[in-house]
Amino acid sequence: MNEIRLRKKEQIVLNLFYNRFYDLYEEIGCDKFYEENPNYRYFKIKEIFSVYKELMNYEPIKNYLKFIKQGARPPLEGVIAEDLFSFVRNILLHFPVFNSWDDVYITKNMATWNIKGSIHKFLLKSIGIKIDQKGTAKYRIWEQSLKKNDLY
């Protein structure tokens, strides 16, 4: 990939977004976070998905996600990094009827109630994804504090 030279205004805005994202990420990643009120936790989760989505709109990040999807990384990384996160963000923003993460759900009628938008498109596209012989997705998440991978 080419080196990116940031203009001053890009640098200012990206710093705001990255700082907010990492502040939220640190807060959500702490065990204490799960002791907070469900409404508060939901707001923070909703917010981190919104910040992430705004970062994905930045052209160099968009280009990198396209690069990932074209085979530079394992096939589903691009789907997870862009499509899945956009899907969750869209549900959280376009359905402001939930009060906590445990309340969130989506149905076909909900996804198509007005138009067949991005939520519906993601669900249709996802039906065809073959993950493994058992139909199981496996994710590895690096736990920095534990210095190990957790397999999900």
Secondary structure, DSSP 4 states (H G I P E B T S, - for coil): ----PPPHHHHHHHHHHHHHHHHHHHHHHSGGGGGS-HHHHHHHHHHHHHHHHHHHTSHHHHHHHHHIIIIIS-HHHHIIIIIIHHHHHHHHHH-TT-SSGGG----HHHHTSSS--HHHHHHHHHHT---STT-----EEEETTTTEEEE-
